[in-house]
Amino acid sequence: MKTAYEKLFKHFKFVDALEMKNRLAMGPILTYASRENGEISDIDLTFYEKRVGGVSTVIVGPAFITENGQVAHGQIGIHRDQVIRKLHQLTQMIHRRGAKAILQLSHGGRKCVEMKNKWQAISPSEKPHKRKGKKPVQMNERDITYIVQAFGEATTRAMEAGFDGVEIDGGNECLLQQFMSRQANERSDSYGGSAENRFTFALEVIREVTRRAAHAGKPFIVGYTLAPKEKGYLGNKVEDTFEWIDRLVHTEIDYLHISALHESTLDSEEKRSLLSSIIKHVNHRVPLVGTGGLTATEVAEAFEQGLALITIEQALVVQPDWVEKVINSDEPASMDMTSLDKDVSLPPEVLVHWKDMHKNDRPY
């Protein structure tokens, strides 16, 4: 192993609860391969089995918590008890390979208008996800209570399936981010308007999830995904992100996962500057998880900035044994998405999605 990468393989503990064997995590990947009822498929199991070797942590998902929270066909679900059995097979396999398993809990909110099913998409306001797009239904307080409870029930199912923790998806333009964003939240009640009010829904979800996690009977961590900033008019800026961080560190979350640091609209220096400013603002108040890159050099550079864990998505999709190659000093100097065609474990939908993501750097 090259000396520059040795620090990536040092152990890490989350508040003395869970010890990770290194600083590398497989990030959440939408496989498009799960069954129609949200249950994971044999394709999912094979996909993960080929890629979990070497990493300390596998963040599975995004898993939708209710049927009206699904953003794509073939997405993993954690919305009903029937999905637990197959998910338990997945966590057992991950544990056998020496890694911890975390499930990302998600609700797509207004993004779900694209789904052609009987469920109505919901959001803090009736503002559509896309310009001239279909409007979602504005959530009332009863809807909000139901979704908060659904996040809690999903947490309990994750425990029963053998996961070591959950990650609340507060980024990726999903429902929690929609509540915190002026682009999607036009409410005038206690869930809209001021920054404090827009954070209320996320706070209620965190409280319900951490309340359930406290009864796990074993070390069980709770993370939170946060988008570093938003594009466009009324979008959250870095200064807004700092305010969300200040509020989040006073909750009972165990780590904060900064998403979307791979956006093509940012050049390398802008990415480093953005990540550096976030790390400086966090100031060790909570462990910080962030995205690395396609090459070992990019991952090592991200770690050197002060991240606790580095998530790897594209590199593992392209090169399933990427970590082993880094350990053996055999990692490729560069990678491109044409390598995907050689991986027969990937269904065509995944190939198309990941090539599209690599080209346009968009969230799932």
URLINVEN-V669056 format. One record per pair of residues at least 4 apart in sequence whose C-alpha atoms are under 7 Angstrom apart, sorted by sequence separation. I is the first residue (numbers start at 1). J is the second residue. D is the distance in whole Angstrom. If there is no record, write none. Layout:
i->I j->J d->D
i->I j->J d->D
//
This chain:
i->1 j->5 d->7
i->2 j->6 d->7
i->13 j->17 d->7
i->14 j->18 d->5
i->34 j->38 d->6
i->35 j->39 d->5
i->40 j->44 d->6
i->41 j->45 d->7
i->42 j->46 d->6
i->43 j->47 d->6
i->44 j->48 d->6
i->45 j->49 d->6
i->46 j->50 d->6
i->47 j->51 d->7
i->48 j->52 d->6
i->65 j->69 d->6
i->83 j->87 d->6
i->84 j->88 d->6
i->85 j->89 d->7
i->86 j->90 d->7
i->87 j->91 d->6
i->88 j->92 d->6
i->89 j->93 d->6
i->90 j->94 d->6
i->91 j->95 d->6
i->92 j->96 d->6
i->93 j->97 d->6
i->94 j->98 d->7
i->95 j->99 d->5
i->108 j->112 d->6
i->129 j->133 d->7
i->139 j->143 d->5
i->140 j->144 d->6
i->141 j->145 d->6
i->142 j->146 d->6
i->143 j->147 d->6
i->144 j->148 d->6
i->145 j->149 d->6
i->146 j->150 d->6
i->147 j->151 d->6
i->148 j->152 d->7
i->149 j->153 d->6
i->150 j->154 d->6
i->151 j->155 d->6
i->152 j->156 d->6
i->153 j->157 d->6
i->154 j->158 d->6
i->155 j->159 d->6
i->156 j->160 d->6
i->157 j->161 d->6
i->158 j->162 d->6
i->159 j->163 d->5
i->170 j->174 d->7
i->173 j->177 d->6
i->174 j->178 d->6
i->175 j->179 d->6
i->176 j->180 d->7
i->177 j->181 d->6
i->181 j->185 d->6
i->182 j->186 d->7
i->187 j->191 d->7
i->188 j->192 d->5
i->193 j->197 d->6
i->194 j->198 d->6
i->195 j->199 d->6
i->196 j->200 d->7
i->199 j->203 d->6
i->200 j->204 d->6
i->201 j->205 d->6
i->202 j->206 d->6
i->203 j->207 d->6
i->204 j->208 d->6
i->205 j->209 d->6
i->206 j->210 d->6
i->207 j->211 d->6
i->208 j->212 d->6
i->209 j->213 d->6
i->210 j->214 d->6
i->216 j->220 d->7
i->231 j->235 d->6
i->236 j->240 d->6
i->237 j->241 d->6
i->238 j->242 d->6
i->239 j->243 d->7
i->240 j->244 d->6
i->241 j->245 d->6
i->242 j->246 d->6
i->243 j->247 d->6
i->244 j->248 d->6
i->245 j->249 d->6
i->246 j->250 d->7
i->266 j->270 d->6
i->267 j->271 d->6
i->268 j->272 d->6
i->269 j->273 d->6
i->270 j->274 d->6
i->271 j->275 d->6
i->272 j->276 d->6
i->273 j->277 d->6
i->274 j->278 d->6
i->275 j->279 d->6
i->276 j->280 d->6
i->277 j->281 d->6
i->278 j->282 d->6
i->279 j->283 d->6
i->282 j->286 d->7
i->294 j->298 d->7
i->295 j->299 d->6
i->296 j->300 d->6
i->297 j->301 d->6
i->298 j->302 d->6
i->299 j->303 d->6
i->300 j->304 d->6
i->301 j->305 d->7
i->303 j->307 d->5
i->312 j->316 d->6
i->313 j->317 d->6
i->314 j->318 d->6
i->315 j->319 d->6
i->316 j->320 d->5
i->321 j->325 d->6
i->322 j->326 d->6
i->323 j->327 d->6
i->324 j->328 d->6
i->325 j->329 d->6
i->326 j->330 d->6
i->346 j->350 d->6
i->347 j->351 d->7
i->348 j->352 d->6
i->349 j->353 d->6
i->350 j->354 d->6
i->351 j->355 d->6
i->352 j->356 d->6
i->353 j->357 d->6
i->354 j->358 d->6
i->355 j->359 d->6
i->356 j->360 d->6
i->357 j->361 d->5
i->13 j->18 d->6
i->14 j->19 d->7
i->34 j->39 d->6
i->35 j->40 d->6
i->64 j->69 d->6
i->78 j->83 d->6
i->94 j->99 d->6
i->95 j->100 d->6
i->128 j->133 d->6
i->139 j->144 d->6
i->158 j->163 d->6
i->173 j->178 d->6
i->179 j->184 d->7
i->187 j->192 d->4
i->188 j->193 d->6
i->192 j->197 d->5
i->193 j->198 d->6
i->230 j->235 d->5
i->236 j->241 d->7
i->266 j->271 d->6
i->293 j->298 d->5
i->302 j->307 d->7
i->325 j->330 d->5
i->326 j->331 d->5
i->346 j->351 d->7
i->357 j->362 d->6
i->13 j->19 d->4
i->34 j->40 d->5
i->35 j->41 d->6
i->52 j->58 d->7
i->64 j->70 d->5
i->77 j->83 d->7
i->94 j->100 d->7
i->128 j->134 d->6
i->170 j->176 d->5
i->171 j->177 d->5
i->178 j->184 d->5
i->179 j->185 d->5
i->186 j->192 d->6
i->187 j->193 d->6
i->191 j->197 d->5
i->192 j->198 d->5
i->230 j->236 d->5
i->292 j->298 d->6
i->293 j->299 d->6
i->316 j->322 d->6
i->325 j->331 d->5
i->12 j->19 d->6
i->13 j->20 d->6
i->34 j->41 d->5
i->94 j->101 d->7
i->128 j->135 d->5
i->170 j->177 d->5
i->178 j->185 d->6
i->185 j->192 d->6
i->190 j->197 d->5
i->191 j->198 d->5
i->213 j->220 d->6
i->229 j->236 d->5
i->230 j->237 d->6
i->292 j->299 d->4
i->303 j->310 d->7
i->315 j->322 d->7
i->11 j->19 d->7
i->12 j->20 d->5
i->33 j->41 d->7
i->113 j->121 d->5
i->127 j->135 d->6
i->128 j->136 d->6
i->229 j->237 d->5
i->11 j->20 d->6
i->12 j->21 d->7
i->112 j->121 d->5
i->126 j->135 d->5
i->127 j->136 d->7
i->191 j->200 d->6
i->229 j->238 d->5
i->322 j->331 d->7
i->11 j->21 d->5
i->12 j->22 d->6
i->33 j->43 d->6
i->34 j->44 d->7
i->91 j->101 d->6
i->126 j->136 d->5
i->191 j->201 d->7
i->228 j->238 d->6
i->261 j->271 d->6
i->292 j->302 d->6
i->10 j->21 d->7
i->11 j->22 d->5
i->12 j->23 d->7
i->33 j->44 d->6
i->110 j->121 d->6
i->126 j->137 d->6
i->155 j->166 d->7
i->299 j->310 d->7
i->340 j->351 d->6
i->10 j->22 d->5
i->11 j->23 d->7
i->63 j->75 d->7
i->64 j->76 d->7
i->65 j->77 d->6
i->67 j->79 d->7
i->109 j->121 d->6
i->110 j->122 d->6
i->126 j->138 d->5
i->210 j->222 d->7
i->229 j->241 d->7
i->9 j->22 d->4
i->10 j->23 d->7
i->31 j->44 d->7
i->63 j->76 d->5
i->64 j->77 d->5
i->65 j->78 d->5
i->66 j->79 d->5
i->109 j->122 d->5
i->110 j->123 d->5
i->123 j->136 d->6
i->125 j->138 d->4
i->228 j->241 d->6
i->8 j->22 d->6
i->9 j->23 d->6
i->62 j->76 d->7
i->63 j->77 d->5
i->64 j->78 d->6
i->65 j->79 d->4
i->109 j->123 d->5
i->122 j->136 d->5
i->123 j->137 d->6
i->124 j->138 d->5
i->125 j->139 d->7
i->8 j->23 d->5
i->61 j->76 d->6
i->63 j->78 d->6
i->64 j->79 d->6
i->121 j->136 d->5
i->122 j->137 d->5
i->123 j->138 d->5
i->124 j->139 d->6
i->8 j->24 d->7
i->121 j->137 d->6
i->122 j->138 d->6
i->123 j->139 d->6
i->120 j->137 d->7
i->122 j->139 d->6
i->290 j->307 d->7
i->110 j->128 d->7
i->111 j->129 d->6
i->180 j->198 d->5
i->289 j->307 d->6
i->292 j->310 d->6
i->337 j->355 d->6
i->110 j->129 d->6
i->179 j->198 d->6
i->180 j->199 d->6
i->288 j->307 d->5
i->289 j->308 d->6
i->290 j->309 d->7
i->291 j->310 d->6
i->292 j->311 d->6
i->293 j->312 d->7
i->318 j->337 d->6
i->288 j->308 d->5
i->289 j->309 d->5
i->290 j->310 d->5
i->291 j->311 d->5
i->292 j->312 d->6
i->294 j->314 d->6
i->113 j->134 d->6
i->287 j->308 d->6
i->288 j->309 d->7
i->289 j->310 d->6
i->290 j->311 d->6
i->291 j->312 d->6
i->294 j->315 d->5
i->318 j->339 d->6
i->179 j->201 d->7
i->293 j->315 d->7
i->318 j->340 d->5
i->113 j->136 d->7
i->110 j->136 d->5
i->176 j->202 d->6
i->279 j->306 d->7
i->26 j->55 d->7
i->224 j->253 d->7
i->276 j->305 d->6
i->25 j->55 d->5
i->223 j->253 d->6
i->228 j->258 d->6
i->256 j->286 d->7
i->261 j->291 d->6
i->296 j->326 d->7
i->24 j->55 d->5
i->25 j->56 d->6
i->26 j->57 d->6
i->27 j->58 d->6
i->28 j->59 d->5
i->29 j->60 d->7
i->30 j->61 d->6
i->222 j->253 d->5
i->223 j->254 d->6
i->224 j->255 d->7
i->225 j->256 d->6
i->226 j->257 d->6
i->227 j->258 d->6
i->228 j->259 d->7
i->255 j->286 d->6
i->256 j->287 d->6
i->257 j->288 d->6
i->258 j->289 d->6
i->259 j->290 d->6
i->24 j->56 d->6
i->25 j->57 d->5
i->26 j->58 d->5
i->27 j->59 d->5
i->28 j->60 d->5
i->29 j->61 d->6
i->30 j->62 d->6
i->222 j->254 d->5
i->223 j->255 d->5
i->224 j->256 d->5
i->225 j->257 d->5
i->226 j->258 d->5
i->227 j->259 d->5
i->254 j->286 d->7
i->255 j->287 d->5
i->256 j->288 d->5
i->257 j->289 d->4
i->258 j->290 d->5
i->259 j->291 d->7
i->22 j->55 d->7
i->23 j->56 d->7
i->24 j->57 d->7
i->25 j->58 d->6
i->26 j->59 d->6
i->28 j->61 d->5
i->29 j->62 d->7
i->221 j->254 d->6
i->222 j->255 d->7
i->223 j->256 d->6
i->224 j->257 d->6
i->225 j->258 d->6
i->226 j->259 d->6
i->227 j->260 d->6
i->255 j->288 d->6
i->256 j->289 d->6
i->257 j->290 d->6
i->22 j->56 d->5
i->28 j->62 d->6
i->223 j->257 d->7
i->225 j->259 d->6
i->21 j->56 d->5
i->20 j->56 d->5
i->40 j->76 d->6
i->249 j->285 d->7
i->38 j->75 d->6
i->39 j->76 d->6
i->70 j->107 d->7
i->71 j->108 d->6
i->249 j->286 d->6
i->36 j->74 d->6
i->38 j->76 d->5
i->39 j->77 d->6
i->69 j->107 d->4
i->70 j->108 d->6
i->295 j->333 d->7
i->35 j->74 d->6
i->38 j->77 d->4
i->69 j->108 d->5
i->242 j->281 d->7
i->295 j->334 d->6
i->34 j->74 d->4
i->65 j->105 d->6
i->69 j->109 d->6
i->71 j->111 d->6
i->32 j->73 d->6
i->33 j->74 d->5
i->34 j->75 d->6
i->58 j->99 d->7
i->63 j->104 d->6
i->64 j->105 d->6
i->65 j->106 d->6
i->71 j->112 d->5
i->294 j->335 d->7
i->32 j->74 d->4
i->33 j->75 d->7
i->34 j->76 d->6
i->52 j->94 d->7
i->57 j->99 d->5
i->58 j->100 d->6
i->59 j->101 d->6
i->60 j->102 d->6
i->61 j->103 d->6
i->62 j->104 d->5
i->63 j->105 d->5
i->64 j->106 d->5
i->65 j->107 d->6
i->70 j->112 d->6
i->210 j->252 d->7
i->31 j->74 d->7
i->32 j->75 d->5
i->56 j->99 d->5
i->57 j->100 d->5
i->58 j->101 d->5
i->59 j->102 d->5
i->60 j->103 d->5
i->61 j->104 d->5
i->62 j->105 d->6
i->63 j->106 d->6
i->64 j->107 d->6
i->69 j->112 d->6
i->72 j->115 d->7
i->31 j->75 d->7
i->39 j->83 d->5
i->53 j->97 d->6
i->55 j->99 d->6
i->56 j->100 d->6
i->57 j->101 d->6
i->58 j->102 d->6
i->59 j->103 d->6
i->60 j->104 d->6
i->62 j->106 d->6
i->71 j->115 d->7
i->30 j->75 d->6
i->38 j->83 d->7
i->45 j->90 d->6
i->52 j->97 d->7
i->59 j->104 d->6
i->40 j->86 d->6
i->39 j->86 d->7
i->40 j->87 d->7
i->68 j->119 d->5
i->183 j->234 d->5
i->68 j->120 d->6
i->123 j->175 d->7
i->182 j->234 d->6
i->183 j->235 d->6
i->68 j->121 d->6
i->182 j->235 d->6
i->124 j->178 d->7
i->151 j->205 d->7
i->155 j->209 d->6
i->170 j->224 d->6
i->171 j->225 d->5
i->181 j->235 d->6
i->103 j->158 d->7
i->124 j->179 d->6
i->165 j->220 d->5
i->166 j->221 d->6
i->167 j->222 d->6
i->168 j->223 d->6
i->169 j->224 d->6
i->170 j->225 d->5
i->171 j->226 d->5
i->172 j->227 d->7
i->181 j->236 d->6
i->148 j->204 d->7
i->152 j->208 d->5
i->156 j->212 d->7
i->164 j->220 d->5
i->165 j->221 d->4
i->166 j->222 d->5
i->167 j->223 d->4
i->168 j->224 d->5
i->169 j->225 d->5
i->170 j->226 d->5
i->171 j->227 d->5
i->127 j->184 d->6
i->148 j->205 d->5
i->152 j->209 d->5
i->155 j->212 d->7
i->159 j->216 d->7
i->164 j->221 d->7
i->165 j->222 d->6
i->166 j->223 d->6
i->167 j->224 d->5
i->168 j->225 d->6
i->151 j->209 d->6
i->167 j->225 d->7
i->125 j->184 d->6
i->103 j->163 d->7
i->124 j->184 d->7
i->125 j->185 d->6
i->148 j->208 d->7
i->152 j->212 d->6
i->102 j->163 d->6
i->105 j->166 d->7
i->124 j->185 d->5
i->125 j->186 d->6
i->101 j->163 d->5
i->102 j->164 d->6
i->103 j->165 d->7
i->104 j->166 d->6
i->105 j->167 d->6
i->106 j->168 d->7
i->125 j->187 d->6
i->101 j->164 d->5
i->102 j->165 d->5
i->103 j->166 d->5
i->104 j->167 d->4
i->105 j->168 d->5
i->106 j->169 d->5
i->111 j->174 d->7
i->124 j->187 d->7
i->100 j->164 d->6
i->101 j->165 d->7
i->102 j->166 d->5
i->103 j->167 d->6
i->104 j->168 d->6
i->105 j->169 d->6
i->102 j->167 d->7
i->104 j->169 d->6
i->109 j->174 d->6
i->108 j->174 d->4
i->109 j->175 d->4
i->107 j->174 d->6
i->108 j->175 d->5
i->107 j->175 d->6
i->91 j->162 d->6
i->91 j->163 d->6
i->84 j->157 d->7
i->88 j->161 d->4
i->87 j->161 d->6
i->88 j->162 d->6
i->79 j->154 d->6
i->78 j->154 d->6
i->81 j->157 d->7
i->85 j->161 d->7
i->84 j->161 d->5
i->66 j->150 d->7
i->65 j->150 d->6
i->65 j->151 d->6
i->171 j->259 d->7
i->65 j->154 d->6
i->264 j->360 d->7
i->264 j->361 d->6
i->263 j->361 d->5
i->262 j->361 d->7
i->172 j->363 d->6
i->18 j->219 d->6
i->17 j->219 d->5
i->14 j->254 d->7
i->51 j->316 d->6
i->55 j->323 d->7
i->51 j->320 d->5
i->54 j->323 d->5
i->50 j->320 d->6
i->51 j->321 d->6
i->54 j->324 d->6
i->25 j->309 d->7
i->27 j->311 d->5
i->29 j->313 d->7
i->23 j->308 d->7
i->24 j->309 d->6
i->25 j->310 d->6
i->26 j->311 d->5
i->27 j->312 d->5
i->23 j->309 d->5
i->24 j->310 d->5
i->25 j->311 d->5
i->26 j->312 d->5
i->27 j->313 d->5
i->23 j->310 d->6
i->24 j->311 d->6
i->25 j->312 d->6
i->26 j->313 d->6
i->8 j->300 d->7
i->5 j->300 d->6
i->47 j->345 d->6
i->46 j->345 d->7
i->47 j->346 d->7
i->43 j->345 d->7
i->32 j->349 d->6
i->32 j->350 d->6
i->31 j->350 d->6
i->1 j->326 d->7
i->1 j->327 d->5
i->1 j->328 d->5
i->2 j->329 d->6
i->1 j->329 d->5
//
